[in-house]
């Protein structure tokens, strides 16, 4: 995999036993939110927030990975970089990929000139193969002329009622989080339509409250096309930590979205009908969902669970989850790895009978239960334990599972009837993973080393 140079003097990632083998990312640098996720022809493109120079959240660029099979990955040149004198001079923050009237790709993102929660919706046109960008920056929307709004970020573009719309996450002066609505029929010049939803409105549950809703997305899921609003919960810290924030996960609000009647300008109405978890772990944040013909696909940021000083010494921070197909079951958001992810498996599978304690590898893809057909999947209550060299056991996960992915320092657990669980864990070199099941057998494969196209 070709890489862009990083100035850090940290040791190579290949020597770091917490660095994954089957979750592609640059060897060095900071990584957070996935951005601009799309599939063009047969090629997947995953952009992401990226600092190539250190393992800290600053100097934010858009990195770029591409793949034709979600297993063999190429690290492309950096797509977007802060440009002196431009709307993104202090950072190219999160956004999405759109396509203009000529079907040309357009990166739509938060351009930041100063770190005060203000931003501009910045657009940059790309080449047909998504490998060359700009250099022109175009502002489609600045800070809204709305005294209630004190923070804005993370544009998302979607279609409803035959029209292109956009939303952004926001924070209001009264302490509520909000979603701002824009008419984006003209991709290059948006019209502000006001606050679509705030956290204090009827139907918004307590577990979706925040100071700012980040990375909002409106997507349709399931055969009935249920509208789901994803919001990431950003909360201000106490006054003695004014520069810090608490990231408190992502919620999915089940909503009714309709065209507004009786308004002079086109607009939308929204009503919240329920809420569900996106992930039960403490690591996943800022997921991005791309709508495909076969259904929506989610990729998330798996945050580190160790001190910043450790990341500094190693020279890297942050991972992307495996791509996940989304569905709704009984009002619960359920995800499972894309079928292509089975391509990470190598060698012969190891099989263990039910009710046993099975040693599993630190780089493994585990399936719980037996399935006579692909339509009859099974799960079981499991305990995933880390056994230390002194013989003591550390319980890392307990609950339902159909599939578990362990890739050194990241764990992804996929039940069949509820949300996934994403965790970060950093075993000592001499610790070993053990999986206990109640009634179901299990099969596991070793994960192949990260496969990079040259």
Secondary structure by P-SEA (a helix, b strand, c coil): cccccccccccccccccccccccccccbbbbcccccccccccbbbbbccccccccccccbbbbbbbbccccccccccccccccccccccccccbbbbbbcccccccccbbbbccccccccbbbbbbcccccccccbbbbccccccccccccccbbbbbccccbbbbbbbbcccccccbbbbbbcccccbbbbccccccccccccccccccccccbbbbbbbcccbbbbbbbbbbbbccccccccccccbbbbbbbbbbbbccccccbbbbbbcccccccccccccbbbbbbcccbbbbbbbbcccccaaaaaaacbbbbbccbbbbbbcccccccccccccccccccbbbbbccccccccccccccccccccccccccccbbbbbbbcccccccccccccccbbbbcccbbbbbbccbbbbbbbbbbcccbbbbbbbccbbbbbbbbccbbbcc
